[in-house]
Amino acid sequence: MLIQLAIVLIAIIIGARLGGIGLGVLGGLGLAILTFCFGLEPTSPPIDVMLMIVAVIAAASCMQAAGGLDLMVKMAERLLRKNPQKITLLSPLVTYFFTLIASTGHVAYSVLPVISEVATETKIRPERPLGISVIASQQAITASPISAATVALLSMLGDSGFNIALMDILLITIPCTLAGVFVAALYSMHVGKELVDDPEFQRRMASGEFDNTHHQIADVKNKRAATLSIIIFLAATAGIILFGSLETLRPTFTVNGETTPLNMSYIIEILMLSAAALILLATKTDGIKATQGSVFTAGMQAVVAIFGIAWMGDTFIAGNMAELKGSIESLVTEMPWLFGLALFFMSILLFSQAATIRALLPLGIALGISPYMLIALFPAVNGYFFIPNYPTIIAAINFDRTGTTHIGKYILNHSFMIPGLIATATSVGLGLLLIHLIW
């Protein structure tokens, strides 16, 4: 089992370094070794989760192609420029709600240069709003009703026989992650020296390295189409929340004399594919353009990652379930919150909340951890800020022309570490409290 575990970890580490679809295809290679060399029987690939993610990606990509995301970024720019002194509190809320709506943290790219510029012009250390803004865009993944991670959690809990509705998850994750972001933003307001006193900024000013170019986001050409795409996308999202919360609203079908409501995975797929179609038809957007945007690219990389890594992880856990349960069951039974640490450290390796849930949740369920406890621990999968090589982190560092947002001398002492730890710990801690109060 230890040799198999080493193979799984090596595949994850090499795949993460390759980037792109590397994580997924290395998972496939690891699966091949586990199957043909160690004789483990492959579990079923995560088809339902992958198809749900593809449907959401299709709708979000069409909204981006129609100008919906650009319009939201333009609105955010106006908000930030009108309230520059509150940039450290407002900017993480902007990136949080962008991710909450679009279900991917990559939408933060467009607004990061605005955050950096407004902070610099206001003489606020850009590290403060940029650091927490990136963290907020990650935290919101576990609060978004249509993110790959939330979809995976809902689907797997439902398939395991738990009567968990989408609203049960959102009732915990939205307030907890928002609280975590707010607490981390309050901390960020006091990070480092003031901009005018920062040695690196002073050096860049003295040497002429500081680039004072003004960044202005272009106006959306077709505001009507952009607005319509946002409305359609939000309506589909609202429909998913509604059907996910009220089972009585779902269509029912009788099979072999037993009446069952329509599965939530089908509802998500149907509504999101329909939203994508309506956006293209109503806004007369080219479908090819939707496949060329950043949302589609990032989303499809996530699908491949889940395909390979989650399948490999599932196979390893299923093949060694008896040994795994025997070694940690008593410890986790006494202190189930320790499973949150496993989620956190696995997310550091996988760089994906959805892949982390898909790989580890079967073990948590097998260990007998309460589904409500698993929901409370869900934000622990937001650990991939720990190693500062995720694209949004690199982008934030590059957009800060003052040099205050940085990777430290010891790699892990970077601008995102403390805000990320505060936000994640607060989210999980508050979640553990809420589940005791609600259930």
N, C-alpha and C positions, 0 to 999 in steps of 0.2 A: 504493500500500500504506500509506503514512504517513497519508493522508486516512482510509482505512478504519480504521486503528488508532486514530486520533483519535475516530472515531465510536464504536468499541467502548468506549474509555475514558470518553467523555462519557456513554454509556448507563449504564455501571457507576457512575460518580460520582453522576449524578442519581438513579438507582435506589436507591443506598445511602441518599441523603438522604431519599427518599420513605418508606423503611422498609416493613415488612410484605411484601406481594407486589410492591412497587415495583421491586425489583431484577429479578425475573423478567419482568415485563411490559415494562420498559424494554429488557431483552434481546431481547424479541420485536420491539420497535420498531426496535432496531438491526439485527436480522436482516432486517427488511423493507427497510431502507435498503440494506444490503449486497446483497440479492437483486434488488430492483427498480431501484435506481439504479446499482449497480456490476456487476450481472450475475453475482454469485457464486452457484454452485449450492449450495443448502442441503444439508448433510449429514443423515444420519438422526438424528432426535431421540433423546435418551438414554432410550428407553422402559424397557429392562431395569433400569437403575439406579433410575429413578423408581419402578417397581413394587416393587422390593426395599425401597426406603425406605418406601413406603406400607404394606407388610406389617409392617415393624418398628414403624412408628408406630401401626398398629392394635393390635398386641400390647401395646406400652408404654402406650398410652392406656387400654386395658382394665385393665391392672394398676393404673394410677393411679386409675381409676374405682372399682375394687374396694378401694381403700385401701392397696395395696401400697407405693406411694411414701411415703404418710403414715406407715406403720409403720416404714419404713427411716429416715425423718427423726426419728421419736420415739426410735428406738434410738440414732441418732447424737447426739441431744440428751443422752441419759443418759451416753453415753461422754464427751462433752465436759465435762459438768458434774462428772463424777467425777474428771477429770484436768485441771483448769483451768490448772495451771502449764505443761502441755505443749500448750496450745491452738495455738501456731504450728506445731507439728509434726503434731499430730493432725488439725486442721481441713482441711488440703489433702488428706490421705489420705481423709477422709470424702467430700469433693466429688469427688475422683478416682474412687473406687469407685462412687459414685452414678452418675456419667457412664458409667463402664465398663459398668455393668449396664444402665442405661436408654438408653444411646446418644445422649443429648442433654445438653448442659451446662446447660440451663434448669432441671434438677431442683435445681440449687444454690440457687435462690431461697429455698426453704423453710428451709434451714439457715443462711443468711447472718445473719439477725437473732439467732439463737442464738449464733453465733460472736462477733458484735459484743458481745452482752450478757455472755457469759462472760469475754471479754477485759477488758471494762470493770470488771466486778466484781472481777477478779483484779488490777486496776491494771496490766494489760499493754496497751500501745498497740494499739488495734484495727486500725490500718493494717497491722500485721505479719501477723496471721493472715488478715485479709480479702483483702489484696492477693494473697498466694500461693494462697489458696483459689480465687479466681476463675481464676487462671492454671491451677491444677491441673484445674479442671473443663473447661478448653479442651484441655489436653494429652491428657486421657484420651480425647478423641474419636478420636485417631489410634491408640489402643490398644484401643478397643472392637471386638470382632469383628462387631458388628451395626450400627455407626454408618454413616451415609450415606457418609462419606469412605472408610472401610475397604472397604465394599461396592463403591464406585466403583473403587477401586484394584485390588481383586481381580478384578473383572469385566473391566476394561480390559486388565490384564496378560494375563488368560486369553484374551480375544478377540484379542490380538496374537500369540498362539502361544507364550507363555512358560509353562513348566510350573511355575507358582508356586501353592503351596497356602496356605490361610488361615494355617496354623501357621507358615509361613515368614515371614509378615508379623508375626504376633503375637510370634514369637520375638525379633524386633528391637524392635518398638514398645513392648511392655509394659515390659521392663526399662529401656529407654532413657528413656522418658517418666517412669517412676517415679524414676529416678536424677536426671533433670532437675528434677523437682518437689522432691526431697529436698535437692538442692544449693541451689535457690532458697529453700527453707524455712530452711535454715541461715543464708543471707544475711539473710533477712527478720527473724530473731530479733534483729538488731542495727540495724534501720532506725529512724531518727529518735530523738528524745529519749524518755525514759521518760514515761509518760502524765501523771504528776503534775507534770512539768516542762514540759509542752507549752504554749506560749503560747495557742493557740486553745482548748484545753480549759480552761485557767485563766480565759480571758475568758468562756467560756460558763458556767462555774460562778459567776463573780462577777456576771454579768448575769442569772442565773436562766434562761438559755436551755436549759441541759442538762436533758433529759427523762430522768428516772430510772424510767420506767414499766417494770415487770417483764414480760418476754415469755415466755409459757409455751405450748408447743405442746399442743393438745388431744389427749386419748387417742383412739386409733382405736376406733370403736364396735364394729365386727365384726372382731376380730383373726383369727378363723378364716378368714374370706374373704380378708382381706389377706394372711395367710401363704400361703394356697393359691395366690393369684395370683402371688406371688413365686416359689414353687416351680415352677409351670407355666412361667413366663417363663424362669427359669434353666435349666429342663430343655430348653426349645427352643433356648436359646443354646448349651448344652452339645452338643446334637445338631448344630447348625451347625458348631461347632468340630470335632466328631468327623468329620462327613462332609467338611468342608473340608480336614482333615488326612490322612485315609485314603481315597483314591479307591476302594480295593477294596470299601469298604462301601456305595458308592452303587449304586442300581439301574442295570442296563445294558439297552440297547435296541439291536436290530439293524436298521439301515436300509441298504438296498442292499448287503447282505452285510457291512457294517462295523459292529462292535460298539463302542458308545460309552457312557460312564457319563453319568448324569443331570447336567445342567449345574448348577453351584453356585447360580446365580441362581434357578433353579426350586426348589432345595432350601430356600433362605432364604425364598422367598415361601410355599412350602407349609407349612414348620414354623412360621413366624410367624403366618400366618393361622389355622393350626390352634390355636396357643397362644391367640390372641385369642378364638377360638370356645370353647375349653375353659374359659378364665377366665370368660367370660360365663355359660356353662352351669353350671359348678361353683359359682360364687359368687352366681348369680342377680342379676347386675349388669345394670342398664339400659344397653343399647347406645347410647342417645342421650346418656347421661351421659359416655360415653367420648369423644364428639366435642366436649364442652364444656370439657375440661381444658386446661391449659397445654401439655402434651406434644403433643396433637393440633394445636393452633394453631401452635405453633412448628415442628412437623414438616412440616405442609402448606405453610407459608411456604417451608421449605427445598426442598420438591419443586418449587414454582413457580419458585423462584430457579434451580434446576438446569435446569429445562425451558427457560427463556428465555436465561439467561446462558450456560450450557454449550452450547446449540445455536448461539447467536451466535458464541461463541468457537471452537467446532469449525469452523464455516463459514469464519470468517476465517482460521484456521490452515491448513485444507485448501486454500483458494483462493490462499494465498500461501506454500505450503510451500517452493517452490523458492527464493524470495527469502529467507525466514527461515533456511533451512538454509545457504544460501550466505553469509549475513552473520555467523552465530554458530557454525557447525558446528566450525570449527577451534579456536575458543576453548573451546567446551564439551568438545571431545574431549580437549584438553590439561588442562583443569581442570573436570571434570564436576560438582564440588561447587558451581560457580557457578549451576547450575540450581536449587539450593536457594534462592539469593537471589531468583531469579525467582518461585519458589513463595511465598516469604515476602512479597514486595512485592505480589504479586497477591492474596494472602489479605487484606492490609490493605484493598484496594479492594473485595473481594467480600464480606467478613464471613462467609465460609462455607468450611470446609475441603473439603467435597464439591464445591462449585462450582469451587473452585480446581483440584482434581485433575481434574475433568471438563474444564476449559478448557485446562489446560497439559500434562497427561500425554501427549496425542497428539504434541505437539512433542518432549517428552523421548524418547519411544519412536522417533520419526522421526530424531532426532539420534544414535541408536545408543547411548544411555546404558543401561548394564546394568540389568536389572530389580532386582537386589539393591541397586545404587546408588540407584535410585528409591525402594526401600523405606526405605533409610537416610535419605534426604532427606525422606521423608514427613512427619515432625513439623515441618518448616519451614512447613507450611501453617497453623500455629497463630499467625499474626501479627496477628490482628485486635484484639489488645489495644493495638496501637501507637497508634491514635487512640482516645481514651477516650470512645466514645459507644455501645459495645455494651450491650445491656440489663442483663447481669449486672454489668458494671462500674458502671453508673449505680445499680443496686440496692444494691451494696455501699457506695457513697458515701453513699447516703441512709440506710442502716441504721446507719451509724456516727454515733451521736449525740454523740460527742466532737469530731468535726470533723477527726480526724487522717488519715482516708482522703480524698484530695482530688485535684482536677485542678489542676496548678500554674499559675503565672502565664503560663508559655510553652506551655501546653496539653500539650506532649509530656512535660514533667517531672512526670508523675503517679505515683500510688502503685503502679501495675501495671507500669510500664515496665521497671525493672531486674529484678524477679523474672521477668517474661515473657521478657526477652532471655536471662537466665541459664538458665532452664528450656529454652528452645528451642535455644540453642547447645549446651548439654550433651547434650540428646537427640540432636541431629543428629551431634555429634562422636562420641559413644559408638556411635551406629549405624554410622558410617563405620568405626570400629574393629572392631565386631563382625562386619560382613560379611566383613572380611578374615580374621578368625579362624575363622569358621564355614564360609565358602564359598571 
